[in-house]
Amino acid sequence: MDSVLLEYIEQAFDVFQDGIWISDADSTCLFVNKKYEELSGFSKKWMMGRKATSIVAEGIFDVAVNPEVISTGRPVSKIQTLSNGRHLSLDGFPIFDNEGKVIMCITFIRDISTIVNMENRLAHQRDLLNTLVRINNSAGLQSGEDGSNFIYSSAMETFLSKARIVAQTDISILILGETGVGKDVMAQRIHAMSRRADKPFIKVDCGSISANLIESELFGYIGGAFSGASRSGRIGLIEAAAGGTVFFDEIGELPLPLQTRLLRFLQDGVIVRVGANTPKKVDVRVVAATNKDLEKAVARGEFRSDLYYRLKIAVLHIPPLRKRKDDIMPLAKFFLQYFSRRYNRPVSLADEVEPLLLSYDWPGNVRELKSMMQEAVVTCPENVLRPSHLPISAAVPVQEPASSAGEFNFEGRDYHDIMREMECRMLRAAIARFSGNMTAASKMLRMDRSTMFRKIRELEKHGFKVL
């Protein structure tokens, strides 16, 4: 019987509707079936004996799962884009010998190009429709008030293009970006673009839930599990998102013990309520976000490396607003119009505001821009918003004539006194540029806030007034 199976094994693989790639421990191709020839456009003869890593290096594939499966001994899932533009879903599994050593990797490949292309077209039409609705809705905006549907820059178009692709799968997604760029908004958008859009989207704010309660909040608990627990027990946030998406915002703040439990859930897809012994299968898609450098957190022992690599399957970087200059003015006008309608205060932008907004670095990103426009609508004394009405008006560099020797009083003063005067002027100008915001001024000067205060105290000891 075994000899018959071996004789017809290749024909058996060719019957599969999925593509199949089998490689050895060096990622060298040992076998591909007919379906994969069809999907990739390359012949079996061309692929046999080639290393997956070499094909990636040649730019024919953008990613391969083989090396990671061989090195970790665990299943790996990724989205692969071929040089011909086709999108493939890869699921690689390790094959072990009698001693438990990985000797082969078998990868199952499915074509998701049709789904991705259709979703891209639908998403584009949906974006256009949402924009038209928001512009013409005189009753005010109930959703999208973050301006996430106003995507103008190429940087954000690139982000959304990749997001639409990974949204079609169930793999975990890690969203990286500075504070205020809209990671939670984009997580909701990914959910809306996925096949789970009609199911729950549950947000877990890892930084705001008490460390004593976060385990029961995530996994739920049975009645009487701990003092103060409800008699009937309670469902956890992960279970509440069944069939949908659970979003872990600021996952870098998740305590280490909970990281272990989350890793177990990602691996097995099961949860155990606090106080219970029976595991429960839960079908949930995980999206996580952080503004932390998780690789450094792993090196410091603050974040589990295995959880990090489990989340790192699909990583999306949201660029900061300062690198999306094309988005600043459309977003500013959108927020201004939105809050004008909300507070029934029609306010427009003066032309001279544009260079001010474009020259500012926006350390708080889109959130800061939104808050600034909201404050401007509420406090602006007239119907036209001018630079003087904005707290960042001092951020626009003022061209001053070059200093001359005559500006300094050299009589009875030495080099150190003159240098202290120059340092005093510099600090005073930096602080004034940010309307007294010491934190913003110290960031611009790349100086610790404590160092700035120390220098100010030293200058004041010598009779120089900075503040």
Salt bridges, closest charged atoms under 4 A:
GLU10 OE1 - LYS44 NZ 3.77
ASP18 OD2 - ARG110 NE 3.30
GLU38 OE2 - LYS35 NZ 3.46
GLU58 OE2 - ARG50 NH1 3.38
GLU68 OE1 - LYS78 NZ 3.27
ASP91 OD2 - ARG110 NH1 2.77
ASP111 OD2 - ARG86 NE 3.49
GLU119 OE2 - ARG126 NH2 3.06
ASP127 OD2 - ARG164 NH2 3.26
ASP127 OD1 - ARG189 NH2 2.66
GLU145 OE2 - LYS370 NZ 3.03
ASP170 OD1 - ARG196 NE 3.14
GLU178 OE2 - ARG322 NH2 2.40
ASP184 OD2 - LYS203 NZ 3.56
GLU215 OE2 - ARG261 NH1 2.41
GLU217 OE2 - ARG234 NH2 2.68
GLU239 OE1 - ARG273 NE 3.25
GLU239 OE2 - LYS280 NZ 2.43
ASP249 OD2 - LYS203 NZ 3.67
GLU250 OE2 - LYS183 NZ 3.92
GLU253 OE2 - LYS292 NZ 3.43
ASP283 OD1 - ARG196 NH2 2.74
GLU295 OE2 - LYS312 NZ 3.61
GLU302 OE1 - ARG300 NH2 3.09
ASP306 OD2 - ARG304 NH2 2.54
ASP327 OD2 - ARG324 NE 2.98
GLU352 OE2 - ARG386 NH1 3.50
GLU382 OE1 - ARG386 NE 3.22
GLU382 OE2 - HIS389 NE2 3.69
GLU407 OE1 - ARG425 NH1 3.86
ASP417 OD1 - ARG420 NH1 2.92
GLU421 OE1 - ARG413 NH1 2.92
GLU421 OE2 - ARG425 NH2 2.70
GLU423 OE2 - LYS455 NZ 3.33
GLU458 OE2 - ARG454 NH1 3.27
